[in-house]
Amino acid sequence: MQLNRKTEEWQRIDAAHHIHPFTNPQVIAKEGARVFVRGEGIYLEDSEERRFIDAMAGLWCVQLGYGRRELADAAHRQMLELAYYNTFFKTSTPPIATLSERLAALTPAGLDHFLFANSGSEAVDTAVRLIRHFWNLQGHSEKKVIVSRELGYHGSTLAAASVGGWPSMHAHGDLPLPDFEHVIPPYWYVHGGDRSPEEFGIAAARAIEQRILEVGPERVAAFFAEPVIGAGGVIVPPSTYWPEVQRICRKHDVLLVVDEVICGFGRTGRWWGSETYGIEPDLMTMAKGLTSGYVPLSALALGPRVARTMMQRDFAHGFTYSGHPTAAAVALENIRILEEEGIVERVGSDTGPYLQEQLRNALGDHPLVGEVRGVGLLAAVELVEDRETRRLFPENRKVGELCWERCLAHGLIPRAIRDVMALSPPLVATRADVDEIVRRLAAAIDETAGLLRVAGK
Ligand SMILES: Cc1ncc(COP(=O)(O)O)c(C=O)c1O
């Protein structure tokens, strides 16, 4: 295809000097990056004037969609008033004080104190460090081990990637660090075998208890988990999983850290995944949807048990941009819009259930589809070789990638995670938008099935 001169130039300088996350530079150099130049609502436009539905809300974060003037205005106003000041030396600013109060009202009961950072990884990293310090202060300096799940994603810093359960990340940089343990995720489709999802949910939770007992409860500091595993494949836990996890953590005095970086701010149809699943976290991380991704901001929320100790003394931790006033001003405006437009309620009672229903209607019986799963505006379609036996495709067939290419050809951007087609559209998506997303995805999956049949001959 003939690209316009500007696109070629951007691709050339990008490939020459920009190292992309999780991407082979050789591939970028050969194929050229797709250059996005503007966004409006749920749509993105690239430098060739092609329009796409962003069915991933960027990286699971653009809750309000693109081009919201109110968010730009909030940043603009705050930048002119006081663009930046730090929070280190007994100082604060109105936006971060106000945001702390707003978040205390918005988060589940008891989570009333917040440390701020810039990314989900930093919030998770902060949690790991704070938990170690907390247990030291409690006189339990032997409590150091963090338990989490295979396929869980918690970020890219040394600690966050160690909490995460991705072998491909552990292979880069000699991870996990010592004292990080991983157990199976509640992935019924792959690990469930003959058990019902409910039976398997209990078994997957008991795998955590088993590991706690092997390590010794006196050595286990915390269990980290996303309410629904996102980047690891939109793994929706069976209904029995979370109550059992909560019981196990309490029984063995293990802090429960819920990573709400994807699920927070309405993704699952409630403000927090913790509400959707009835979880009572000791600590909670949030990022992404906190500002709809317009500027970087993350937070770690402390529940009463940890706060009681940490509010007594200083914690030698923080970043130049902890509590950045401009980011806080955008977050406040973002929360105001989410509330005033009733967006979270709409996801919970209308557009979320509608997406799940339409996906099941369109694709539930498709020969290439093993499972359609999801909650709220978070969904996945698992492409499989054999529906009857739940057999996945061999990795080297790259079926997810093939399907993703077909989606792009239809102007739809989902994410391919292995052979799982993940969807996480902006929360402002309407029923008509949902119809269009499902129509384009179904067409791409049909074409993928056709291509596989041809290749199979
Ligand atoms: C659940 C979860 N935690 C943490 C992170 C890391 O966030 P960031 O990429 O902002 O560092 C992510 C990113 O996708 C995530 O999905």
The ligand as a Tripos MOL2 file, in Angstrom:
@<TRIPOS>MOLECULE
LIG
   16    16     1     0     0
SMALL
NO_CHARGES

@<TRIPOS>ATOM
      1 C1         -4.0710   -4.9550   36.6610 C.3       1 LIG1
      2 C2         -2.9060   -4.1120   36.2820 C.ar      1 LIG1
      3 N1         -2.0430   -3.7130   37.2290 N.ar      1 LIG1
      4 C3         -0.9960   -2.9300   36.9500 C.ar      1 LIG1
      5 C4         -0.7320   -2.5250   35.6530 C.ar      1 LIG1
      6 C5          0.4550   -1.6800   35.3590 C.3       1 LIG1
      7 O1          0.0610   -0.4060   35.0630 O.3       1 LIG1
      8 P1          1.0420    0.5830   34.2450 P.3       1 LIG1
      9 O2          1.1700    0.0240   32.8690 O.co2     1 LIG1
     10 O3          0.3220    1.8980   34.3250 O.co2     1 LIG1
     11 O4          2.3270    0.6140   34.9790 O.co2     1 LIG1
     12 C6         -1.6110   -2.9120   34.6380 C.ar      1 LIG1
     13 C7         -1.3750   -2.4840   33.2360 C.2       1 LIG1
     14 O5         -2.0000   -2.9310   32.3160 O.2       1 LIG1
     15 C8         -2.7010   -3.7390   34.9470 C.ar      1 LIG1
     16 O6         -3.5400   -4.1520   33.9930 O.3       1 LIG1
@<TRIPOS>BOND
     1     1     2 1
     2     2     3 ar
     3     2    15 ar
     4     3     4 ar
     5     4     5 ar
     6     5     6 1
     7     5    12 ar
     8     6     7 1
     9     7     8 1
    10     8     9 2
    11     8    10 1
    12     8    11 1
    13    12    13 1
    14    12    15 ar
    15    13    14 2
    16    15    16 1
@<TRIPOS>SUBSTRUCTURE
     1 LIG1         1 GROUP 0 **** ****
